[in-house]
């Protein structure tokens, strides 16, 4: 079980998504050679934070961190497209179900896929799905 706070107790194990050790992310590095990928959080760090949150009784926070961990595998542009689909009135029930399948199959993100399926059900119940075009 990871020990909170992670940076104070496990800094040598923390790394950016591209593998750069977190201890290399310094102010000097920011001024000279850091790229966006050097500061993107790693999936395992988010999973460790989820474990800590769950053990402390913060179930909803743990679920959010688990979803975030899964989304580290999804390209940024795809995340923006998914966000647009999840806005009320932007997608049909079928489009949301297809998004859930894509998350599960292409990105191995079953927790996110379940979240999208749940959203599709809620949107359907609350009449928040995209309306068919009328002419």
N, C-alpha and C positions, 0 to 999 in steps of 0.2 A: 504494500500500500504506500503510495507516495505521501510525503510529509509536507504539510502546508506551513509557510509559503514556499512554493517550489523554488523560486529563485534563491532564497536563503539556504535551503536545505538540499537542493538537487541541481544546482546551476550547472554542474559539470555534465549532466545528462540532458540538458535542454538544448534544442537546436532549432534553427529556422527550417522552413519547409524544404529549402534547397540543401540542407545538411550543415550549413554554417553554424558553428557552436555559438550559443547565445552570449557566452563570455567574450566573443569577438565583436559583438555589437556594442560599440562604445561611441562616445561623442566624437572622438578623433576619427573613427571609421566613418561616422555619418558625414563628416566634413570632406572626406577624401574618396571613399570607395564603396559605400553601401548602395545596393540596388534594392528595388521593391521586394524581390525574392529573398533578400537577406533578412528581412524583418517580418515576413509572413509566417504566422505561427504554424508549428508542426502538428500533425494529427495526433501524435502520441502525447504531446503536452496537453492538448485539449481533453484527451481521454483521461489523463491523470487528474486534471482539474475536475472532470466529471465524477471520478471515483471519490475524490475528496468531498465534493458537494453532496453526493449521495450518502456517504458515511456520516456526514454532519446533519442529515435529515432534509437537505434542500433538493428534493426530488425534481421539481420543475427546472431549477437551474441545471441540475445534472443532465436532464433531457435536452435542454438548450445546448449545452456544451457537447453532448454526443452528436447532435445534428450538425453543429459547427465542425466537429472533427470529420464527419463524413463529407462535408462540403469542401474540405481542403483539396479533394481530388477533382472537383468540378472547375473547369476554366472560368475565369472572371466573366467573360462575355455571356456564357451560358447561365451563370447565376443571375445576371441582370435580366435575361430573357425569362427565366423562371419567376423572378420577382414580379415582372410585368404580368405574367399569366395568373399569378396568385392574387392580384388586385381584384377586388369585387367587380363583377361585370365584364371582366376581360377574357374569360375562358368558358367554354362549355364544360359540361360534366365529362364528356368523352376526352376533351383536351387535358383536363386535369388528371384523369385516369392514365392517359398516355404519358404524361409527365411523371407520374408515380412509377410506371413501368420502366421508363428511361432511367430514373434515379436508381431503382433497384438493379436493373440489368447492366447498364453501361457504367455506372459509378459505384456499384456495390454500396449503396446508401439506403439500407432497409428502414432505418429510423426516419429518415427524411421522406421516403416513399410512403410510409404509414401516415406521417403528418399531412402529406398532400392528399391522400385518400380521405382522411378525416375532414380536411378542409372542403373537399368536393362534396361530401355528405352534408356538412353544415351549410355550405353555399346553396345546395339544392333545397334543403329544408327552409332556408330563409329567403329563397327567391333572389339569390345574389349571383346567379350564373349569367353568362353572356346570352342576351336575347337574340333569337334568329332575326336576320334582316327581313324587313317587310318592304314591299314595293308598292 
